[in-house]
Amino acid sequence: MRNTLVGLTAVMALSGAITASALAAEPALIGTDAPRSEWLSVGQAANLLTSQGYDVLEIRTDAGVYEIRAYDAKGEHIEAFVDPMNGKVLMKKRGHGAPRP
């Protein structure tokens, strides 16, 4: 019984360490705390992203950033977080959608 308890404790500790390292690997995303009146409008953000080669499908507000779903210049579906003050892409990852037909 004691060996089972020690083994279980070790597995739980290792699991916690793996989870913590996985979370630490995801970069911290810090949005702006500027008033919305100072942000680029959704239309301005979409136009800026389009000029950078993105085909924007959706823009949502999420914790001080714009969260976008789009196709990139290679036709890959992506999800990105964009600074609403200047349109800079802060983080981009492959989306769950299919590549552009």
Secondary structure as GFF3:
##gff-version 3
##sequence-region A 1 101
A	DSSP	alpha_helix	2	25	.	.	.	ID=ss1
A	DSSP	three_ten_helix	36	38	.	.	.	ID=ss2
A	DSSP	alpha_helix	42	51	.	.	.	ID=ss3
A	DSSP	beta_strand	55	62	.	.	.	ID=ss4
A	DSSP	beta_strand	65	71	.	.	.	ID=ss5
A	DSSP	beta_strand	77	82	.	.	.	ID=ss6
A	DSSP	beta_strand	89	94	.	.	.	ID=ss7
###
